[in-house]
Amino acid sequence: MSLYPGFEKLTAEVLNVISEENWPIGDQRRQFFPEWMLLYHFALHPCRVQHHSNSHNLTRATPHFYIVPMPWRALSSISDERQREHMFGSAEKIMGPIARGALFQNDPEHHVVLHTSTSALSSVFRRLSNAFVDPRTIFLHLEGVEGDPRAGPGKNKYYNAGSRTVTVPYFVESPACMREAHAQLNPIELAQARAETGTGARVYMRASAKKGGAFRKLLAHVFANDAAADVQLGAKATRQGIIEKLPARAQLATFLATQDAFANSTFCLVPPGITATSKRLYEAMVVGCVPVLVSDKYVLPGSRILPWDRAIVRHRQADAQTLPTRLIAISDADVMEYRRVGATLLRRLRYADAGGSAASLVWNEIARLGNGAPIGALDVLPGKLKAAVATSGQLVMTACSASATYAAGQQKSGSTAAQTGRASVQGCIRWHRSLRSSGYRGPVAIATGDAVPPQELLALMADRRGGGTWLLRDLEARLPRHVPVASLERTLPGLAGNQLRLVWYAAILSELEVYAPRANVLALDARDVVLQADPIAALTAAATRLSERWQLAFVGDCLTPALTDRYFKAWGPKCLPPSALAALGQSPPVNGGVVLGKAQALRRLYAKAAILASAQPTACKEGAREQHVLTGAAYELRALHPRSVVVVPNNIGMQTAVFNMGVNNEYVYQRHLKLNERSGFVEGPAGQKIAILHQFERRNRAPVFEFLQRHATRTKAWS
């Protein structure tokens, strides 16, 4: 990881102002202290290296994270307006060039931004708000997905947490600090506060009626006749209004009186407020009160690994009426166990010091989001296949599946998912026969989501030429349908159709790069591709003519700009973030069915595309095609690595490695394509065989399809 330079003086000034303002215990702004503690943890982290403005090598095996070291919420909380505005101006001067830079624009999935605030984006980021809208950016935030009802699709005023949002623990005071704070107050001040907070009960909640009032009123009604419960909405200023508006000593007295009530209670209710989360969950745990979480969209930090279910009682909001009965049934022994686990858990959630366990928990979650490959992806590849790739230095891979999930988005009008899946399998068999007759002598990997693949696919495994043909089966069950996401309480919509193979390829390549990082790997669409010559040799030669330092080679889908292409216009502008569209410019879309790269570079491409696909709006996933996300990822990588990423033009007047015969390529088709009856091959204008023919069986390409069928037996292309 590295920290963007230039913020050191400003962050020191912000910290000095906060120290001068002396945010005392009980001040609600102290909940934003994690920003400082996380920054300090990153600054001292053993993985930290010197920052460089250029993106790291395209073939880097481990991800590199870029930290924007600005405590934005702390800055916006400074009381002195003059100082606050001056510092915001300084922050904008530093952040502006970064936000407009190629690294921030084209590698957002590896940028980390501190944003613990639930305030409006404009009040935190000001004129830079639009720079922080890419859903791939990793945000460190108090809320998880759907945690803030004020945010969501079409609601751009507030931050909309997504799959790349890492929820961070709230800051809570240590018992030692609370004992010290108690000594600052006189008994009268505490007694006045306790008159409103109460002194505790078996079931306890005193809360504001202004935050999440409707559901809180329901809880008060449910427990109204429970003699062992003190569940009320405040009637006076501290709870009827906003506690932050009280004088400092009154805030402290209310905070300490509430903590005392928590300590004297068995169960402390934690309902939603304005948003789903609340620091009262942590404050209850600190003093041994078992939190009863009745906030459905509360995303718990570290929920993927921490035993939250043994430390808190979680209850659905819709079942609030049954909560009293459930709590009565919990035995004293169970209460003791909740407290024991909670005390242990709290040690993982404390910012005990700047390098405390909570900061480590957050960093581990960031690192997990790193390369975009599914967790648990290892052992997808058989050992003999990995050895064959390492020995030969090459691999051709494709995806074939008869499953309905993979068929989604590929169905033609009037066809069923089963028919589409069957057509996919038949196309794969034809593709494999043509590949093996093309002169290619390396291993072949076929990814499939089927647990029991069709017999025709299984039969391909009998092929042992050039390292063999390997069927990587049951990937729909073995791998998730999206890339790693931050800790979530709910299932995200999975990818389908061609987008699903982005995840499969990222998983395959993340494993393969360990054994053969420099191997040439060609990802081919099997459904409507036929081969006439060794595809890796042909495309390697075409890429080398463009750049001897190439690591990734794409093929343009057509010769026209992407935004004039009918399909791309339907999905690209509404599904791709502005940075991807800017990187694309007037370039053509890439052919998602023909991509060549070194194993490490290709893994980065598919991981980037899979992250982009997983982060896009749900409506964009319904298209179930991958061309627009691969195009966005490809041109962002080219913007970062212009010498390592090449785009081969789809023009057989310039190269004959590949030709896409789609409708946008009519001019090239009519002018340059030759059907050589003597040789039986489809050729370019100078008589060279075209190695890869794509979309050759489209209706308007009937002459080509009929020609290939007629000569298939003689050339052994499909036989």
N, C-alpha and C positions, 0 to 999 in steps of 0.2 A: 504494500500500500504506500501511497505518498500523500502528503498534504499540500494543497495549493499554497504557494508562498504569497506574501504580500499582506496577509491578514494579521500578522503577529502584533504589530503596534496597535491596531484597532481593537483586537480582542483584549489586549492588556488594558486599554483605556476603558472598555466596557466593564471589565472586571473591577477596575478601580472605582468607577462611578457607582457600581452596585455595592461595593464595600463601603463607600461613603454614605450611600443611602441607607445602609444597614438594614437589609431585609431581615427582620427578627423572626424568631420561631413563632409560628402561627400566621405569618404573612403568606398568603396564598401564592405569591410569586415564587416561593421557594420550591414549588413543585417542578419548576423548570431548571433546577440545578443539574439534572442529568446531562444537559447540553455541555456544561463545563466539564463534568467528570468524564464524559465520553471523549471529549476532545483531548483531555489530558491523557487518557488511556491510549488513544491513537498516537499521540505525540511520542509516547514512551514505548510503543509496541515494538517487539523485536522484528516484526515483519516490515517495519517502516524503512523506506529507502528514499534517496533524494528524488525530488520531483523533476520530471522532464516534460516539456510542453508537447513533445511528439509522442504519439501512441507507441506502446511497446511492440516488439516484433510480432508479426502476424502468426508466427508459429510458436509463440510462447506457450509452454505447457500449463502453467498455472495462471489464474486470472490476476490482474492488477487492479486494485481499487483506488479511486481518486477521491479523497475526502475534501469537501468544501468546509474549511474550518471556521465557520461563522456561527455563533450562537444567536440565531435570528430572533427567537422568542424572547431571550433575555434582553436583547437590544430593544425590542419593541416595548418592553415593560419598564424601561427607565422612566422615572417620574418627571424629571426636569425636561420640559419640552424642547428648550433650546439645545441642550446637550444631545438629546435624542435625535433631533433633526440633523444636527451637525454630523453625528455618527452614521446616520442613515445615508447621508450624502457621501461620506467616505466609503461606506460599504458598496454603494452603487458604482462608484468610480473603480473599485477593485474588481467587483463581480461582473460588471458590464462586459469588459473584454473577454473574460473567461467564458461567460454565457454565449458570446458570439463566436467563440473559437471552435476550430474543427474538432478538437478532442471532446469538449463538452457536448457539442452538437451531434457527433457521430458515434460516440461510445457512451450513451447515457446509462446503459445497463451496468456499468462499472463505476458510476458516480454515486457518492453517498452524501446526502444532504440532511442536516439536522433541522427538524421542523416539529417540535413537540407541541406546538400551539394548535388550539382549535379555533383561533380567531380567523377572521376573513383573510384570505391570501394577500389582499391589497394592503392590509394593515401590518403585515409581517415583511413581505417582499417588495412592497411598493411598486415602482415602475418595472421591477424585474419579474413580476408575477408570471408573465408569459414564458419566461425562461424555465420555469419549473413545472410545466404541465405534461411532460413526457411520462407516460405511465411506466416506462422501463426504469426510470431513476429509482434508486433505493432511498427511501425516506425513512428516517428514524422518527417515530411518532407515537403518541400515547394511544391513538385510536387505530383499530383494525378495519377490515372491510365492512362497510355499511354501519360503522360505529357512529358516524355523524349524520343524522337524518337530514341535515341542511345541505349535504353534499350529494353528488350523484350525477348521472348522465344529464347534461343540459344545465346543471347547477354549478357554475364555474366560480362562484364567489368563495366557496370554502374548499379546502383540500379534500379530494376524493380518494381515500385510501384504497389501495389495490393489492395485487398479489406480490408486489415488490415492496410493500410497506412492512418494515420490521417494527413490531410493537416493543416499546421499551418500558421497563418498570418505572413506576412513580418513585420519586424521592420521598422517603419517610425519615422522621427524626429518630435518632437513637435514644434509648432509655436514659443514658447519661445526660444528653442535651435536655430532655424533658425534666429531669430532676433539677438541673441547673435553672431552667426556666421557672419551675415552681417557686424557687427561692426568690424570684424577682417580684412576685405578686403578694399582696397582703390577703389575709383570709376573707375580708369583705368583698374584694374583687372576685375571688373564686366563688364565693357564696352567691353573689349576684348572677354569675354566669350559670351556676348549677341550677338556679331557679328556672332557667329556661332549657338547659340541656338535660335535666334529670340526673339521676345518680346510677342508672343502669337497671337491668332486669334480665330475666332469662332470655327474652327476645327483645332486642332493642333497636330502635331507629328514631332519631329526631332529625328531621330534614326540612329543607326549604320547600315551600309550596310553589316557588317560581320556577324550579328546575325539574322537569319531568313530572309536573304536578298531577296529571290525570292518573298515572299509574301509582304514584306515591299515595294519592288519596284512596285508591283501591286497596293498597296494603293496609293503610290505617283502618279502613272499614273492616277488612278481613280479621284483623286482630283486636277489634274494638271490645269484644267481650271476653278476651283472654286476660285473666287476672295476672298471669305471669309475664305479660308483655307490656312494654312501653313503646308503642309505635305511634308517633304523632308527627303532625306537621306544625312547625313553629307558628306561634301567634304574635310574636314580637319581632323587633327589627332584625335580630341576628339570623333568624331562620325564615322569616317572612320575606325579608329583603335579601341582599347580597352581603355576605360576611366580609368581603374585601373592602366594603365601604365604611366599616367601623374603624374607630381610632385604633392605633397599634396595640395599646394595652388591652383594649376590649377584645381585639382579635385573639391575642395571646390567651386571655382568660377563657374565652369560648373554646379555643382549641384544646387547652389543658383540661377543662371541665368535660369536654366530649371524650377525650382520651381516658379520663377517670371513669366515665360511664361505660365506655367500651371494656375497660379492665374489670368492671364489676358485673359484666354481662356474660352470658353463655353463647348466645347467637346474636350476631350483628347483621342486620339486613343491608344488602348493597343493591339498591335499585338503580336504574339509569337516571341520569339528570338531563341536561341539555344534550349530552352525548352518552354513549353506552358505558364508558369507563368512569371510574371514580377512585380517588386515592383512599377513600374510606376502607376499601378492601385491605390495603396494606396497613393502614393505621389500626384496624381491628386485629390483624395478625400479630402486630408488634406487641400488643398487650395481652394476647392469649384469647381473644374473643373469636369464635369460629365464624368466618364470613359466610353468609348465606347469599349467594349471588343469584339475584332474580333480574338479570339483565341479559337477554338472549344474545345480543350482538357484542358483548364484551369479549374481545380477543385477548386471551391471557398470554403474557410474554413467555416464550419458551414452552408453549403448550405441547410442542412436539416431543419434548424430552422430560419435562418436569412433572411430578406426580400430583398435579393440581386436584385431581378427583379424590385424593386421600387427604387433602388439606382444607378443602372448602366444601360446602354443600351447594350444589348447583340445582336450580329449580326453574322450570319454564314459566315465563310470564303468563302464558295462557292458563296455567294450572295454579294460579295464585290462591284460589279458594281452598286448595288442598294442602297448602303449606303449613298451617298450624298443626294439622294432624301428623304430617310427616315429621315435624320437629319434636313433637311430643314422643314419637316412637324412637327417637335416637337416645340410646342409653348413655349413662355417665362414662362407661368404659369407651364407647365410641367417641364421645366428646374428648376424652383424654388422648385418644389416638389422633383425632383431627389436630389437636393442639401440638402434639409431638411432631407430626409430619410438617405442620405449618411452621414450627420453629426451625426445623431443618431446611425447609424450602426457603424461608426468609433469608437465610445466609447466602443463597444463590441470587437473591433479588436485591440485596443491599448494595448501595454505593458506599461501602464502609470507608473507602478512600478512593482516590482517583483511579486506581487500578483494581477496584474491587470486583467481586464476582458478577455483579449485574453488568458491568462493562464487558467482561469476558463473554457472558451469555449473549449479549448483543453482537459482539464481533463474530462469534461462532455462527450466528444466524446469517450475518452478512456473507461470510465465507461460503456458507452452504449454497447461497444463490449464485456463486461465482461463475462456473463455466457453462451453465445452462443444460448440462447433461442430467438425466433423471438419476435420483439417488437410488443406489442399489443396482446400477446398470451393469456392474461387472459380471463376468461369466455369461454374457450373451453370446460371445463367440467361442466356438470349440477351439481347443488348443492346437489342433492340427491345421485349422484355417489360419490362425495367427502365425504359425510357423511358415505356412505356404506364402503368406503375404510378405513376411520378413525376408524370405528367401528370394522370391520373385521380384519384390519391390513394386508390386502393382495389385490392384483389385478392381473388379467391376461389380457394382452392387445395384440392386433394384428392389422394389417392393411389389409383391403380388399377394392379394388376399381376396377371398370370397366372402368375407364378413360384411355385414350390413353397415358397421361403423366405418370401415374403410371405403365402402361403396358410396357413402354419403357425399353428395355434391358432384358425383361423377355420372349420375343417372341421366340418360337421355330421355327426352319426352316420350311417354308411353311405356317405358321400361320399368321393371321392378328392381329392387336392390339385389335380389337373387340373380336376375338376368345380368345385371351390371357386374356382379362379382364373378359370374361364370365367364363373361367376356374378358375380364381382367386376367383370369387364369389362362384362357386360351391365347390371349395376346402374349402372356409371359412365356408360354411354351414356344410359340413362333419366334419370339425375341431370342430365347436361349439357343435355338437351333441356328439362327442367323449369326449369333455371336460366335458360336463355336466353329462356324464355317468361314468366319471373317479373317482368320489368321491370328486371332487373339489366343495366347497360350498361358494365361495366368488364371488364378482362382476366381470363382464367382460366388457371390453371397446374395441370397434371395430372402428378404425380410417378409414375414407374413404374420398376420394377427391371428390366424386360425390355430386352434389347439390341435385339431385333426385336419390337416390340409387335404385338399382333393388328391386323389391317387395320382393324377397326372403330374402334380408338383412333386410328390414324393418320389416319383420315378426319375426325376431329374438328378437326384442324389446318386444315382448309379454312375453318373459321369465323373470320371477320375482324371480327365485330361487337365494338364496345367495346374495341378494343385486341387482339382476337384470343384464340384458345385455343391454348395452348402445351403441348406434350408434353415433359416433362423426362425423357428416357429413359436407360436403362442405369445407374441410380443404384446398383444392387447392386455393379456393377464399379467405378464411379467414386468411390464413397465407402466408407469402412470400415463394418463392421456394429456399431460402438460408438463412443463419444465418444473424444477424445484420452485416452490413458492414460499413466502414467509409463513410463519406459524398461523394457521387458520383454524377456525372452529367449524367451518362449513366447507362442503365440497364445491370446488370451482367447476364451471362448465368445461368439459374436456374438449380437446381438438378432435376433429374427424376428417375423413377423406384424405386428400393429399397432404393436408396440414399435419395429419397424424404421423406421417413418415418423417417430418422434420424432427420429431422427438425420437423416433426410432434411429434415424441416422446419427443424431447427436450422441445417443447412447452407444451405438456401434463404434463410432469414431473415437469417443472418449476412451474406450478400451483399446482400440487398435493403435492409437497414437503412442501408447506405452511400449509396444513391441516393434512398431514400424513407423515412426513419426514422419519419415521422408518418403514413404511409399506413395506412388501415384494412384489415387483412388478416383474412379469415374462413377458418378451416380447417374444412372440412366432410367428414363421412363420406359417401362416394358410394354405398356398398353398399345402404343402406336409408333414404335420405333423398330426399324430393321437395319441390320448392319451389312455392309458390303466389303469393308476392310477393317483392319485392326483399329478400333476406335481410340484407344489410348495413344497409340503411336501417331495417328493422324492429328488428334487434337493437341498433343504435346508439341508437334512440329508447328502447328498454327499459332499456339500460344508463344512459343519461343521466338517466332518471327516478330512478335509484338514487344516482347521483353524477355531477355535471357534470365531475368531475376524473378520470373513469375512464380507465384505460390498458389494462386487461384485463377482459373480460366472459365469464364462464362461465355455463353453465346447469345447474341442479341436475338430476341424473338422475331424481330422484323427490322426494317430500316427506318421506320417512322418514330417520332417521339412517343414515349409511353402514354402521355396524356391525350394522344389522339387515337390510341388503340381502344377498340370498343370494350373489350373485357376489362382492361386495366382502368379505363375511365369509370367503370361501374364500381370498382372496389378500392383502387388506390387512394383517391382523394379523401374518401370518408374513413378509411381504415389505417392509413399510414400517418405517423406524426409529421409535423412540419419539417423537422430536420431531415427525415428520409426523403421527402418530396424535394427539398432543396438540393440534397446530394444528387438526386436523379436528374434534375434540370430538364434538358431537352433530349436526353439519351433515350434509347429504346428500352422497353422492358426486357428482362433476361428470360431465356428459355429455361424454365424450372425443370425440364426433363433431361437436360444435358449439362452437367456441372463436373468439372475436373479440378482436382486440387491435391496438394500434399496432405497427408492424413491430418496433421495438426491444424493446418490452415482450414481444411474442409470442416473439421470439427467446430472450429470457431464460427464459421459461416452458419452451419445448421443450428448451433446453439443460439447464435444471435437471432436467426430467423424464428426459431422456436419460442424464444423469449418475446419477440415482437408479436408472434401469433397468439401466444397465451395472454399477452397484455392488451390486445386489441378489444374493442367493444364486442359484446356478445353477438350483435347483428352481423359483424364481419366474420365471425367464426362459422356462421350458418352457410356462407358461400362454400366452405370446405375446400377451397383451392389455395395453393400455396404460392402462386406466381407473384402476387403483389407483395407478400412479405419477403420472399426471396429477393425480389428486385430491390426493395428498400434496404435490406441487409447488405446486398452486394454493392450497391453504390455508396453506402456509408463506409464499408470497408475500403472501397477504392479511394474515397476521399481521404482516408487515414493512411493508406498504403498505395499510392498511385503507381509505384514501380512493381509492386507485387501482385496486383489484381488487374487482369486484362479482360477485355470484352471483345470476343471475336465477332466480327460483323456477319450477319446472316446473308452473305452474298457470295455465291459460288463463282462469281466472276473474280473474287479476291482470294478465296480459299475453298477447298473441297473436303474439309474435315467433317462438316455437318451442314445440313440444310433443312430448315423448317419450312414445310410447304403450306403453312397456314394462309388464310385468305389475304392477309396483309402483305404477302410476298409475291403477288401476281406478276409484278414487273420482272422480277428476277426469274421466276418460274418460266414465263413466256420467252424471255430473252436468252437465258443461259442453259437451261436444262436440256439434256439430250438422252434419248432412250436408244441405246445402241443394240440393235437386234442381233448383231454379229457376236458381240461379247456377252450379251445378256445382262449388262449392268446399266444403272442410271449414272450418267456422267456429267461432268462440268463442261464448259465451252472448249477446253483444250483436250478433252478426251480422258480426263482423270476420273477414276471411280470416286463417287461421293461416299465417304466412310459411313456416315450416320444419316439416315433418312428419317425425318420426324414428320408425323401427321401425313403420311403418304396415302392413307386409306380414306381421307375425307372425300365427300361426295364429288366435289369439284376437281378431285385428283384421280378420278376413275381410270384414265389412261395409264397413269403410273402404277396403280394398284394392279390393273389387269396385266400390264407388262411384267411386273415382278412375279405374279402368280404363274404366268406362262413360262417364265424362265427359271422358276424355283427349282425344278427337278434337275435341270442341266447344271445350274450353278451350285446346287446343293445348299442354297441359302435357307430354305425352310424344311428341307427333308431330313 
